[in-house]
Amino acid sequence: MSITMDERTAHRLRRYALAERRPVSQVVEMAIEKLLEQKAPVSHQLVTSSGSFRGTFSREETYEER
């Protein structure tokens, strides 16, 4: 993966990683995990909607344009 960030942020990141004795990539991964925990928590619930199927299913219909 490649990322682009402003030079000031990159410098702070490298200094922090050095102080923590961790690779920069590990610090970035930890920061992203923390952000995702706060902003987009993992949900183990399935998102569903009500609906029903009335009719028949045809593979020809599904793969017709291939």
PQR file with spaces between the fields and no chain letter, atoms N, CA, C, O and H, PARSE charges and radii, in Angstrom:
ATOM       1  N    MET     1       0.853   -1.166    0.000 -0.4000 1.5000
ATOM       2  CA   MET     1       0.000    0.000    0.000 -0.0000 2.0000
ATOM       3  C    MET     1       0.900    1.231    0.000  0.5500 1.7000
ATOM       4  O    MET     1       1.970    1.237    0.610 -0.5500 1.4000
ATOM       5  N    SER     2       0.463    2.234   -0.671 -0.4000 1.5000
ATOM       6  CA   SER     2       1.219    3.475   -0.727 -0.0000 2.0000
ATOM       7  C    SER     2       0.319    4.600   -0.235  0.5500 1.7000
ATOM       8  O    SER     2      -0.867    4.646   -0.562 -0.5500 1.4000
ATOM       9  H    SER     2      -0.406    2.228   -1.166  0.4000 1.0000
ATOM      10  N    ILE     3       0.882    5.495    0.544 -0.4000 1.5000
ATOM      11  CA   ILE     3       0.097    6.639    1.026 -0.0000 2.0000
ATOM      12  C    ILE     3       0.859    7.924    0.745  0.5500 1.7000
ATOM      13  O    ILE     3       2.084    7.927    0.626 -0.5500 1.4000
ATOM      14  H    ILE     3       1.845    5.457    0.810  0.4000 1.0000
ATOM      15  N    THR     4       0.119    8.997    0.643 -0.4000 1.5000
ATOM      16  CA   THR     4       0.712   10.313    0.459 -0.0000 2.0000
ATOM      17  C    THR     4       0.257   11.173    1.626  0.5500 1.7000
ATOM      18  O    THR     4      -0.926   11.200    1.967 -0.5500 1.4000
ATOM      19  H    THR     4      -0.876    8.994    0.739  0.4000 1.0000
ATOM      20  N    MET     5       1.198   11.870    2.232 -0.4000 1.5000
ATOM      21  CA   MET     5       0.840   12.770    3.331 -0.0000 2.0000
ATOM      22  C    MET     5       1.763   13.971    3.303  0.5500 1.7000
ATOM      23  O    MET     5       2.836   13.944    2.699 -0.5500 1.4000
ATOM      24  H    MET     5       2.158   11.848    1.955  0.4000 1.0000
ATOM      25  N    ASP     6       1.338   14.985    3.945 -0.4000 1.5000
ATOM      26  CA   ASP     6       2.134   16.207    3.972 -0.0000 2.0000
ATOM      27  C    ASP     6       3.434   15.971    4.737  0.5500 1.7000
ATOM      28  O    ASP     6       3.472   15.172    5.673 -0.5500 1.4000
ATOM      29  H    ASP     6       0.466   15.007    4.435  0.4000 1.0000
ATOM      30  N    GLU     7       4.472   16.650    4.348 -0.4000 1.5000
ATOM      31  CA   GLU     7       5.821   16.416    4.878 -0.0000 2.0000
ATOM      32  C    GLU     7       5.890   16.618    6.392  0.5500 1.7000
ATOM      33  O    GLU     7       6.602   15.886    7.080 -0.5500 1.4000
ATOM      34  H    GLU     7       4.441   17.299    3.588  0.4000 1.0000
ATOM      35  N    ARG     8       5.172   17.582    6.904 -0.4000 1.5000
ATOM      36  CA   ARG     8       5.173   17.841    8.350 -0.0000 2.0000
ATOM      37  C    ARG     8       4.606   16.643    9.118  0.5500 1.7000
ATOM      38  O    ARG     8       5.160   16.229   10.137 -0.5500 1.4000
ATOM      39  H    ARG     8       4.593   18.176    6.346  0.4000 1.0000
ATOM      40  N    THR     9       3.495   16.094    8.615 -0.4000 1.5000
ATOM      41  CA   THR     9       2.893   14.917    9.243 -0.0000 2.0000
ATOM      42  C    THR     9       3.826   13.719    9.140  0.5500 1.7000
ATOM      43  O    THR     9       3.973   12.962   10.099 -0.5500 1.4000
ATOM      44  H    THR     9       3.045   16.430    7.788  0.4000 1.0000
ATOM      45  N    ALA    10       4.459   13.541    7.982 -0.4000 1.5000
ATOM      46  CA   ALA    10       5.393   12.432    7.783 -0.0000 2.0000
ATOM      47  C    ALA    10       6.561   12.538    8.759  0.5500 1.7000
ATOM      48  O    ALA    10       7.000   11.529    9.312 -0.5500 1.4000
ATOM      49  H    ALA    10       4.340   14.156    7.202  0.4000 1.0000
ATOM      50  N    HIS    11       7.064   13.746    8.971 -0.4000 1.5000
ATOM      51  CA   HIS    11       8.172   13.959    9.902 -0.0000 2.0000
ATOM      52  C    HIS    11       7.755   13.598   11.330  0.5500 1.7000
ATOM      53  O    HIS    11       8.491   12.929   12.056 -0.5500 1.4000
ATOM      54  H    HIS    11       6.707   14.565    8.522  0.4000 1.0000
ATOM      55  N    ARG    12       6.562   14.054   11.717 -0.4000 1.5000
ATOM      56  CA   ARG    12       6.062   13.734   13.065 -0.0000 2.0000
ATOM      57  C    ARG    12       5.877   12.234   13.233  0.5500 1.7000
ATOM      58  O    ARG    12       6.173   11.678   14.290 -0.5500 1.4000
ATOM      59  H    ARG    12       5.964   14.597   11.128  0.4000 1.0000
ATOM      60  N    LEU    13       5.384   11.582   12.183 -0.4000 1.5000
ATOM      61  CA   LEU    13       5.176   10.141   12.209 -0.0000 2.0000
ATOM      62  C    LEU    13       6.498    9.398   12.383  0.5500 1.7000
ATOM      63  O    LEU    13       6.596    8.478   13.195 -0.5500 1.4000
ATOM      64  H    LEU    13       5.144   12.034   11.324  0.4000 1.0000
ATOM      65  N    ARG    14       7.496    9.793   11.632 -0.4000 1.5000
ATOM      66  CA   ARG    14       8.809    9.132   11.745 -0.0000 2.0000
ATOM      67  C    ARG    14       9.408    9.339   13.132  0.5500 1.7000
ATOM      68  O    ARG    14       9.970    8.407   13.706 -0.5500 1.4000
ATOM      69  H    ARG    14       7.416   10.541   10.973  0.4000 1.0000
ATOM      70  N    ARG    15       9.293   10.551   13.676 -0.4000 1.5000
ATOM      71  CA   ARG    15       9.820   10.820   15.025 -0.0000 2.0000
ATOM      72  C    ARG    15       9.107    9.982   16.072  0.5500 1.7000
ATOM      73  O    ARG    15       9.741    9.430   16.971 -0.5500 1.4000
ATOM      74  H    ARG    15       8.836   11.308   13.209  0.4000 1.0000
ATOM      75  N    TYR    16       7.779    9.888   15.956 -0.4000 1.5000
ATOM      76  CA   TYR    16       7.002    9.103   16.910 -0.0000 2.0000
ATOM      77  C    TYR    16       7.377    7.626   16.820  0.5500 1.7000
ATOM      78  O    TYR    16       7.571    6.966   17.842 -0.5500 1.4000
ATOM      79  H    TYR    16       7.263   10.337   15.225  0.4000 1.0000
ATOM      80  N    ALA    17       7.479    7.112   15.598 -0.4000 1.5000
ATOM      81  CA   ALA    17       7.850    5.702   15.409 -0.0000 2.0000
ATOM      82  C    ALA    17       9.223    5.413   15.998  0.5500 1.7000
ATOM      83  O    ALA    17       9.427    4.375   16.628 -0.5500 1.4000
ATOM      84  H    ALA    17       7.322    7.648   14.769  0.4000 1.0000
ATOM      85  N    LEU    18      10.154    6.321   15.797 -0.4000 1.5000
ATOM      86  CA   LEU    18      11.502    6.162   16.343 -0.0000 2.0000
ATOM      87  C    LEU    18      11.461    6.144   17.871  0.5500 1.7000
ATOM      88  O    LEU    18      12.107    5.309   18.506 -0.5500 1.4000
ATOM      89  H    LEU    18       9.988    7.164   15.285  0.4000 1.0000
ATOM      90  N    ALA    19      10.705    7.061   18.450 -0.4000 1.5000
ATOM      91  CA   ALA    19      10.597    7.129   19.915 -0.0000 2.0000
ATOM      92  C    ALA    19       9.949    5.867   20.488  0.5500 1.7000
ATOM      93  O    ALA    19      10.311    5.427   21.579 -0.5500 1.4000
ATOM      94  H    ALA    19      10.181    7.739   17.934  0.4000 1.0000
ATOM      95  N    GLU    20       9.005    5.290   19.768 -0.4000 1.5000
ATOM      96  CA   GLU    20       8.313    4.084   20.222 -0.0000 2.0000
ATOM      97  C    GLU    20       9.048    2.801   19.836  0.5500 1.7000
ATOM      98  O    GLU    20       8.654    1.702   20.227 -0.5500 1.4000
ATOM      99  H    GLU    20       8.711    5.647   18.882  0.4000 1.0000
ATOM     100  N    ARG    21      10.121    2.960   19.063 -0.4000 1.5000
ATOM     101  CA   ARG    21      10.891    1.818   18.571 -0.0000 2.0000
ATOM     102  C    ARG    21      10.013    0.830   17.802  0.5500 1.7000
ATOM     103  O    ARG    21      10.037   -0.380   18.027 -0.5500 1.4000
ATOM     104  H    ARG    21      10.441    3.852   18.745  0.4000 1.0000
ATOM     105  N    ARG    22       9.248    1.404   16.894 -0.4000 1.5000
ATOM     106  CA   ARG    22       8.355    0.609   16.048 -0.0000 2.0000
ATOM     107  C    ARG    22       8.549    1.046   14.596  0.5500 1.7000
ATOM     108  O    ARG    22       8.931    2.188   14.339 -0.5500 1.4000
ATOM     109  H    ARG    22       9.229    2.387   16.711  0.4000 1.0000
ATOM     110  N    PRO    23       8.292    0.157   13.661 -0.5600 1.5000
ATOM     111  CA   PRO    23       8.345    0.577   12.259  0.2800 2.0000
ATOM     112  C    PRO    23       7.217    1.571   11.961  0.5500 1.7000
ATOM     113  O    PRO    23       6.143    1.507   12.558 -0.5500 1.4000
ATOM     114  N    VAL    24       7.475    2.465   11.053 -0.4000 1.5000
ATOM     115  CA   VAL    24       6.466    3.463   10.672 -0.0000 2.0000
ATOM     116  C    VAL    24       5.186    2.766   10.230  0.5500 1.7000
ATOM     117  O    VAL    24       4.092    3.204   10.584 -0.5500 1.4000
ATOM     118  H    VAL    24       8.348    2.517   10.568  0.4000 1.0000
ATOM     119  N    SER    25       5.309    1.691    9.464 -0.4000 1.5000
ATOM     120  CA   SER    25       4.118    0.998    8.969 -0.0000 2.0000
ATOM     121  C    SER    25       3.249    0.475   10.110  0.5500 1.7000
ATOM     122  O    SER    25       2.022    0.477   10.014 -0.5500 1.4000
ATOM     123  H    SER    25       6.198    1.335    9.176  0.4000 1.0000
ATOM     124  N    GLN    26       3.889    0.027   11.188 -0.4000 1.5000
ATOM     125  CA   GLN    26       3.136   -0.478   12.337 -0.0000 2.0000
ATOM     126  C    GLN    26       2.409    0.666   13.043  0.5500 1.7000
ATOM     127  O    GLN    26       1.267    0.500   13.472 -0.5500 1.4000
ATOM     128  H    GLN    26       4.886    0.025   11.266  0.4000 1.0000
ATOM     129  N    VAL    27       3.053    1.812   13.166 -0.4000 1.5000
ATOM     130  CA   VAL    27       2.417    2.973   13.793 -0.0000 2.0000
ATOM     131  C    VAL    27       1.219    3.421   12.961  0.5500 1.7000
ATOM     132  O    VAL    27       0.167    3.752   13.509 -0.5500 1.4000
ATOM     133  H    VAL    27       3.980    1.947   12.818  0.4000 1.0000
ATOM     134  N    VAL    28       1.379    3.432   11.643 -0.4000 1.5000
ATOM     135  CA   VAL    28       0.272    3.814   10.759 -0.0000 2.0000
ATOM     136  C    VAL    28      -0.883    2.825   10.915  0.5500 1.7000
ATOM     137  O    VAL    28      -2.039    3.234   11.018 -0.5500 1.4000
ATOM     138  H    VAL    28       2.233    3.163   11.198  0.4000 1.0000
ATOM     139  N    GLU    29      -0.576    1.534   10.931 -0.4000 1.5000
ATOM     140  CA   GLU    29      -1.616    0.522   11.081 -0.0000 2.0000
ATOM     141  C    GLU    29      -2.360    0.691   12.406  0.5500 1.7000
ATOM     142  O    GLU    29      -3.587    0.596   12.448 -0.5500 1.4000
ATOM     143  H    GLU    29       0.363    1.202   10.847  0.4000 1.0000
ATOM     144  N    MET    30      -1.612    0.943   13.494 -0.4000 1.5000
ATOM     145  CA   MET    30      -2.239    1.139   14.801 -0.0000 2.0000
ATOM     146  C    MET    30      -3.147    2.365   14.794  0.5500 1.7000
ATOM     147  O    MET    30      -4.239    2.337   15.360 -0.5500 1.4000
ATOM     148  H    MET    30      -0.616    1.021   13.459  0.4000 1.0000
ATOM     149  N    ALA    31      -2.695    3.434   14.155 -0.4000 1.5000
ATOM     150  CA   ALA    31      -3.489    4.664   14.100 -0.0000 2.0000
ATOM     151  C    ALA    31      -4.771    4.449   13.296  0.5500 1.7000
ATOM     152  O    ALA    31      -5.836    4.941   13.669 -0.5500 1.4000
ATOM     153  H    ALA    31      -1.808    3.457   13.695  0.4000 1.0000
ATOM     154  N    ILE    32      -4.659    3.715   12.197 -0.4000 1.5000
ATOM     155  CA   ILE    32      -5.839    3.449   11.380 -0.0000 2.0000
ATOM     156  C    ILE    32      -6.829    2.570   12.140  0.5500 1.7000
ATOM     157  O    ILE    32      -8.036    2.809   12.099 -0.5500 1.4000
ATOM     158  H    ILE    32      -3.793    3.316   11.894  0.4000 1.0000
ATOM     159  N    GLU    33      -6.320    1.556   12.832 -0.4000 1.5000
ATOM     160  CA   GLU    33      -7.195    0.695   13.630 -0.0000 2.0000
ATOM     161  C    GLU    33      -7.949    1.506   14.677  0.5500 1.7000
ATOM     162  O    GLU    33      -9.151    1.320   14.865 -0.5500 1.4000
ATOM     163  H    GLU    33      -5.340    1.361   12.865  0.4000 1.0000
ATOM     164  N    LYS    34      -7.245    2.401   15.356 -0.4000 1.5000
ATOM     165  CA   LYS    34      -7.890    3.219   16.391 -0.0000 2.0000
ATOM     166  C    LYS    34      -8.961    4.114   15.778  0.5500 1.7000
ATOM     167  O    LYS    34     -10.056    4.238   16.328 -0.5500 1.4000
ATOM     168  H    LYS    34      -6.268    2.552   15.203  0.4000 1.0000
ATOM     169  N    LEU    35      -8.653    4.734   14.648 -0.4000 1.5000
ATOM     170  CA   LEU    35      -9.621    5.585   13.962 -0.0000 2.0000
ATOM     171  C    LEU    35     -10.856    4.783   13.557  0.5500 1.7000
ATOM     172  O    LEU    35     -11.986    5.233   13.749 -0.5500 1.4000
ATOM     173  H    LEU    35      -7.764    4.633   14.202  0.4000 1.0000
ATOM     174  N    LEU    36     -10.634    3.594   12.998 -0.4000 1.5000
ATOM     175  CA   LEU    36     -11.768    2.777   12.568 -0.0000 2.0000
ATOM     176  C    LEU    36     -12.604    2.287   13.743  0.5500 1.7000
ATOM     177  O    LEU    36     -13.826    2.187   13.627 -0.5500 1.4000
ATOM     178  H    LEU    36      -9.716    3.229   12.843  0.4000 1.0000
ATOM     179  N    GLU    37     -11.970    1.980   14.871 -0.4000 1.5000
ATOM     180  CA   GLU    37     -12.727    1.584   16.066 -0.0000 2.0000
ATOM     181  C    GLU    37     -13.669    2.706   16.491  0.5500 1.7000
ATOM     182  O    GLU    37     -14.797    2.450   16.912 -0.5500 1.4000
ATOM     183  H    GLU    37     -10.978    2.061   14.965  0.4000 1.0000
ATOM     184  N    GLN    38     -13.201    3.951   16.380 -0.4000 1.5000
ATOM     185  CA   GLN    38     -13.995    5.100   16.799 -0.0000 2.0000
ATOM     186  C    GLN    38     -15.057    5.479   15.771  0.5500 1.7000
ATOM     187  O    GLN    38     -16.195    5.782   16.131 -0.5500 1.4000
ATOM     188  H    GLN    38     -12.284    4.158   16.038  0.4000 1.0000
ATOM     189  N    LYS    39     -14.690    5.463   14.510 -0.4000 1.5000
ATOM     190  CA   LYS    39     -15.565    5.995   13.469 -0.0000 2.0000
ATOM     191  C    LYS    39     -16.372    4.944   12.717  0.5500 1.7000
ATOM     192  O    LYS    39     -17.439    5.254   12.186 -0.5500 1.4000
ATOM     193  H    LYS    39     -13.766    5.217   14.217  0.4000 1.0000
ATOM     194  N    ALA    40     -15.888    3.718   12.662 -0.4000 1.5000
ATOM     195  CA   ALA    40     -16.571    2.669   11.904 -0.0000 2.0000
ATOM     196  C    ALA    40     -16.407    1.333   12.615  0.5500 1.7000
ATOM     197  O    ALA    40     -15.715    0.444   12.118 -0.5500 1.4000
ATOM     198  H    ALA    40     -15.021    3.467   13.093  0.4000 1.0000
ATOM     199  N    PRO    41     -17.042    1.189   13.779 -0.5600 1.5000
ATOM     200  CA   PRO    41     -16.874   -0.050   14.536  0.2800 2.0000
ATOM     201  C    PRO    41     -17.352   -1.262   13.740  0.5500 1.7000
ATOM     202  O    PRO    41     -18.273   -1.172   12.929 -0.5500 1.4000
ATOM     203  N    VAL    42     -16.710   -2.380   13.990 -0.4000 1.5000
ATOM     204  CA   VAL    42     -17.084   -3.624   13.334 -0.0000 2.0000
ATOM     205  C    VAL    42     -18.443   -4.050   13.861  0.5500 1.7000
ATOM     206  O    VAL    42     -18.679   -4.058   15.069 -0.5500 1.4000
ATOM     207  H    VAL    42     -15.961   -2.453   14.650  0.4000 1.0000
ATOM     208  N    SER    43     -19.315   -4.396   12.964 -0.4000 1.5000
ATOM     209  CA   SER    43     -20.638   -4.859   13.362 -0.0000 2.0000
ATOM     210  C    SER    43     -20.763   -6.325   12.974  0.5500 1.7000
ATOM     211  O    SER    43     -20.434   -6.714   11.853 -0.5500 1.4000
ATOM     212  H    SER    43     -19.124   -4.389   11.983  0.4000 1.0000
ATOM     213  N    HIS    44     -21.230   -7.112   13.888 -0.4000 1.5000
ATOM     214  CA   HIS    44     -21.418   -8.530   13.616 -0.0000 2.0000
ATOM     215  C    HIS    44     -22.867   -8.825   13.233  0.5500 1.7000
ATOM     216  O    HIS    44     -23.260   -9.982   13.090 -0.5500 1.4000
ATOM     217  H    HIS    44     -21.498   -6.797   14.799  0.4000 1.0000
ATOM     218  N    GLN    45     -23.649   -7.769   13.071 -0.4000 1.5000
ATOM     219  CA   GLN    45     -25.035   -7.945   12.685 -0.0000 2.0000
ATOM     220  C    GLN    45     -25.154   -7.872   11.173  0.5500 1.7000
ATOM     221  O    GLN    45     -24.455   -7.098   10.520 -0.5500 1.4000
ATOM     222  H    GLN    45     -23.329   -6.829   13.187  0.4000 1.0000
ATOM     223  N    LEU    46     -26.032   -8.672   10.635 -0.4000 1.5000
ATOM     224  CA   LEU    46     -26.283   -8.639    9.206 -0.0000 2.0000
ATOM     225  C    LEU    46     -27.298   -7.550    8.900  0.5500 1.7000
ATOM     226  O    LEU    46     -28.299   -7.396    9.600 -0.5500 1.4000
ATOM     227  H    LEU    46     -26.600   -9.301   11.165  0.4000 1.0000
ATOM     228  N    VAL    47     -27.026   -6.808    7.857 -0.4000 1.5000
ATOM     229  CA   VAL    47     -27.977   -5.798    7.417 -0.0000 2.0000
ATOM     230  C    VAL    47     -28.942   -6.489    6.463  0.5500 1.7000
ATOM     231  O    VAL    47     -28.539   -7.039    5.438 -0.5500 1.4000
ATOM     232  H    VAL    47     -26.212   -6.933    7.289  0.4000 1.0000
ATOM     233  N    THR    48     -30.197   -6.452    6.811 -0.4000 1.5000
ATOM     234  CA   THR    48     -31.192   -7.119    5.978 -0.0000 2.0000
ATOM     235  C    THR    48     -32.358   -6.188    5.706  0.5500 1.7000
ATOM     236  O    THR    48     -32.559   -5.191    6.400 -0.5500 1.4000
ATOM     237  H    THR    48     -30.524   -6.005    7.643  0.4000 1.0000
ATOM     238  N    SER    49     -33.101   -6.528    4.708 -0.4000 1.5000
ATOM     239  CA   SER    49     -34.330   -5.798    4.427 -0.0000 2.0000
ATOM     240  C    SER    49     -35.404   -6.827    4.109  0.5500 1.7000
ATOM     241  O    SER    49     -35.110   -7.944    3.684 -0.5500 1.4000
ATOM     242  H    SER    49     -32.937   -7.338    4.144  0.4000 1.0000
ATOM     243  N    SER    50     -36.627   -6.439    4.318 -0.4000 1.5000
ATOM     244  CA   SER    50     -37.692   -7.392    4.036 -0.0000 2.0000
ATOM     245  C    SER    50     -37.849   -7.515    2.532  0.5500 1.7000
ATOM     246  O    SER    50     -37.588   -6.571    1.787 -0.5500 1.4000
ATOM     247  H    SER    50     -36.866   -5.531    4.663  0.4000 1.0000
ATOM     248  N    GLY    51     -38.264   -8.651    2.109 -0.4000 1.5000
ATOM     249  CA   GLY    51     -38.471   -8.878    0.687 -0.0000 2.0000
ATOM     250  C    GLY    51     -38.931  -10.295    0.459  0.5500 1.7000
ATOM     251  O    GLY    51     -38.859  -11.143    1.349 -0.5500 1.4000
ATOM     252  H    GLY    51     -38.476   -9.418    2.714  0.4000 1.0000
ATOM     253  N    SER    52     -39.393  -10.535   -0.720 -0.4000 1.5000
ATOM     254  CA   SER    52     -39.821  -11.886   -1.054 -0.0000 2.0000
ATOM     255  C    SER    52     -39.577  -12.120   -2.529  0.5500 1.7000
ATOM     256  O    SER    52     -39.497  -11.179   -3.318 -0.5500 1.4000
ATOM     257  H    SER    52     -39.452   -9.846   -1.442  0.4000 1.0000
ATOM     258  N    PHE    53     -39.462  -13.376   -2.887 -0.4000 1.5000
ATOM     259  CA   PHE    53     -39.226  -13.754   -4.271 -0.0000 2.0000
ATOM     260  C    PHE    53     -40.442  -14.510   -4.760  0.5500 1.7000
ATOM     261  O    PHE    53     -40.848  -15.515   -4.176 -0.5500 1.4000
ATOM     262  H    PHE    53     -39.528  -14.141   -2.246  0.4000 1.0000
ATOM     263  N    ARG    54     -41.008  -14.016   -5.827 -0.4000 1.5000
ATOM     264  CA   ARG    54     -42.148  -14.710   -6.443 -0.0000 2.0000
ATOM     265  C    ARG    54     -41.812  -14.903   -7.913  0.5500 1.7000
ATOM     266  O    ARG    54     -41.776  -13.944   -8.683 -0.5500 1.4000
ATOM     267  H    ARG    54     -40.679  -13.200   -6.301  0.4000 1.0000
ATOM     268  N    GLY    55     -41.572  -16.116   -8.284 -0.4000 1.5000
ATOM     269  CA   GLY    55     -41.243  -16.359   -9.674 -0.0000 2.0000
ATOM     270  C    GLY    55     -40.258  -17.494   -9.807  0.5500 1.7000
ATOM     271  O    GLY    55     -40.174  -18.372   -8.948 -0.5500 1.4000
ATOM     272  H    GLY    55     -41.601  -16.895   -7.658  0.4000 1.0000
ATOM     273  N    THR    56     -39.520  -17.465  -10.887 -0.4000 1.5000
ATOM     274  CA   THR    56     -38.540  -18.516  -11.141 -0.0000 2.0000
ATOM     275  C    THR    56     -37.191  -17.885  -11.404  0.5500 1.7000
ATOM     276  O    THR    56     -37.087  -16.722  -11.793 -0.5500 1.4000
ATOM     277  H    THR    56     -39.588  -16.752  -11.585  0.4000 1.0000
ATOM     278  N    PHE    57     -36.187  -18.663  -11.185 -0.4000 1.5000
ATOM     279  CA   PHE    57     -34.822  -18.211  -11.413 -0.0000 2.0000
ATOM     280  C    PHE    57     -34.271  -18.992  -12.592  0.5500 1.7000
ATOM     281  O    PHE    57     -34.411  -20.213  -12.661 -0.5500 1.4000
ATOM     282  H    PHE    57     -36.271  -19.608  -10.868  0.4000 1.0000
ATOM     283  N    SER    58     -33.647  -18.284  -13.512 -0.4000 1.5000
ATOM     284  CA   SER    58     -33.085  -18.926  -14.686 -0.0000 2.0000
ATOM     285  C    SER    58     -31.611  -18.575  -14.803  0.5500 1.7000
ATOM     286  O    SER    58     -31.256  -17.396  -14.803 -0.5500 1.4000
ATOM     287  H    SER    58     -33.532  -17.292  -13.456  0.4000 1.0000
ATOM     288  N    ARG    59     -30.748  -19.579  -14.903 -0.4000 1.5000
ATOM     289  CA   ARG    59     -29.328  -19.316  -15.103 -0.0000 2.0000
ATOM     290  C    ARG    59     -29.097  -18.645  -16.448  0.5500 1.7000
ATOM     291  O    ARG    59     -28.175  -17.840  -16.578 -0.5500 1.4000
ATOM     292  H    ARG    59     -31.037  -20.536  -14.903  0.4000 1.0000
ATOM     293  N    GLU    60     -29.900  -18.953  -17.436 -0.4000 1.5000
ATOM     294  CA   GLU    60     -29.772  -18.315  -18.745 -0.0000 2.0000
ATOM     295  C    GLU    60     -29.933  -16.806  -18.619  0.5500 1.7000
ATOM     296  O    GLU    60     -29.196  -16.038  -19.237 -0.5500 1.4000
ATOM     297  H    GLU    60     -30.649  -19.607  -17.329  0.4000 1.0000
ATOM     298  N    GLU    61     -30.885  -16.401  -17.829 -0.4000 1.5000
ATOM     299  CA   GLU    61     -31.118  -14.982  -17.598 -0.0000 2.0000
ATOM     300  C    GLU    61     -29.917  -14.321  -16.927  0.5500 1.7000
ATOM     301  O    GLU    61     -29.530  -13.205  -17.276 -0.5500 1.4000
ATOM     302  H    GLU    61     -31.484  -17.025  -17.326  0.4000 1.0000
ATOM     303  N    THR    62     -29.340  -15.018  -15.968 -0.4000 1.5000
ATOM     304  CA   THR    62     -28.210  -14.493  -15.217 -0.0000 2.0000
ATOM     305  C    THR    62     -26.952  -14.371  -16.071  0.5500 1.7000
ATOM     306  O    THR    62     -26.252  -13.360  -16.008 -0.5500 1.4000
ATOM     307  H    THR    62     -29.654  -15.924  -15.684  0.4000 1.0000
ATOM     308  N    TYR    63     -26.665  -15.394  -16.864 -0.4000 1.5000
ATOM     309  CA   TYR    63     -25.414  -15.433  -17.615 -0.0000 2.0000
ATOM     310  C    TYR    63     -25.580  -15.102  -19.098  0.5500 1.7000
ATOM     311  O    TYR    63     -24.676  -15.353  -19.895 -0.5500 1.4000
ATOM     312  H    TYR    63     -27.234  -16.215  -16.916  0.4000 1.0000
ATOM     313  N    GLU    64     -26.708  -14.551  -19.460 -0.4000 1.5000
ATOM     314  CA   GLU    64     -27.056  -14.306  -20.851 -0.0000 2.0000
ATOM     315  C    GLU    64     -26.026  -13.473  -21.602  0.5500 1.7000
ATOM     316  O    GLU    64     -25.713  -13.779  -22.752 -0.5500 1.4000
ATOM     317  H    GLU    64     -27.442  -14.347  -18.813  0.4000 1.0000
ATOM     318  N    GLU    65     -25.491  -12.425  -20.976 -0.4000 1.5000
ATOM     319  CA   GLU    65     -24.602  -11.499  -21.673 -0.0000 2.0000
ATOM     320  C    GLU    65     -23.144  -11.933  -21.676  0.5500 1.7000
ATOM     321  O    GLU    65     -22.302  -11.185  -22.173 -0.5500 1.4000
ATOM     322  H    GLU    65     -25.745  -12.176  -20.041  0.4000 1.0000
ATOM     323  N    ARG    66     -22.813  -13.075  -21.158 -0.4000 1.5000
ATOM     324  CA   ARG    66     -21.419  -13.524  -21.101 -0.0000 2.0000
ATOM     325  C    ARG    66     -20.985  -14.180  -22.362  0.5500 1.7000
ATOM     326  O    ARG    66     -19.837  -14.612  -22.470 -0.5500 1.4000
ATOM     327  H    ARG    66     -23.497  -13.683  -20.754  0.4000 1.0000
